[in-house]
Amino acid sequence: MKLGKVIGNLVSTKKEGNLDGLRILIVTYLDENMIDTKKTAACVDTVNAGDGDIVLLCSSSSARITRMTRNSAVDNITVAIIESISFNNRYISRKENGK
């Protein structure tokens, strides 16, 4: 699993049958210091994430075993919206004011 930040949406006029109704987000990967790595991915959204949200990502065959993505042609999905990350009693990231 990796951490990422939602930076946009992918709009598609047609999708493979199992992907109908699922949103696809553009996510930039974050390193262990929450710094943008400048590497991006298209991820199927399973948690209703939005622009600016920090998300937990799942990839490869594990991305195809959720209730929403079972038997779908997916390689990256969002599995959680991160509210906070702490280490040694110090916040590394914390969502503020419900944003």
N, C-alpha and C positions, 0 to 999 in steps of 0.2 A: 504494500500500500504506500501511497505517496500523498503529500499535501499539495494543494493547488489553490489558485484564486481565480474565480470566475471573471473573465474579462469581456465576454460577449456571447452572442447566440448565433447558431447556424440555422439558416432558413433553407428548407428544401421543398421543392414542389412535388417530389415523389420520393417515397421511401419503400424499402423492402417491407412486405406485409407485417412482419412481427414488430416493426419499428413504428408503425402508424400510431399516432397519438403520443409518442414519446418525444420530449424536447431534446435537442442536442446543444450543448454549451461549448464554448471555447474557453479552455482553462490553461493558465500558465503555471508551470510547476514551480514550487518554492523549495529552497534548500533548508537545512536544519536551523538556519538563523532567520527564516521567514523572508529571505531575499529572493526576488524573481530570478529564475535561472535563464530566462529568455527562451525556454523551450515550451512549446504549446501542444495541446492535444484537443481533439474533438471528443467530448464525453457525453454519453447518454445520461440524462438527469433522472435519477430515481427518487430524489428527496426535495424537489421543488426549490432548488437553489437559485439565487439571483445574482446580478452584477455586484461584484465586490465581496461576495461571500467567500470565506476560506472553507474549502471542502476536503474531505478525505476521499481519495480515489482508489479504485480497484481496477486491475487490468488483467489481460490475458484470459485464460479459461475461467478464472474465478468471476469475471464480469458477466458470464453467461449463466450463473446459477441463482440469481435473484428471482423473486416472483415475477418482476416486471420484464426481465431480460432473458428468461429461460428459453432456450432454443432459438435465440436471435443472433444475428451476425454483428456482435459488438465486441470491442476489445478494451474499451475504457468506459467506466461509469462513475458517477458520484454516489457514495454510500452514506455520507453524513455531512451535515453543515456544522462546522466547528464553532463552538461558542467561546472556548478559551483553551489555551495550552499553557501549562506551567511546568517548571523544572526547578528543583531545589528551592521550593517555596517562592519562586519568582515567576511572574507572568511573562511569557514570551509573546503571547498574542491573546487579546481579549476583545470580544465583540462589545461595542458600546452602544447604549441607547437603543437597543433592539435593531441596530443596523447591521 
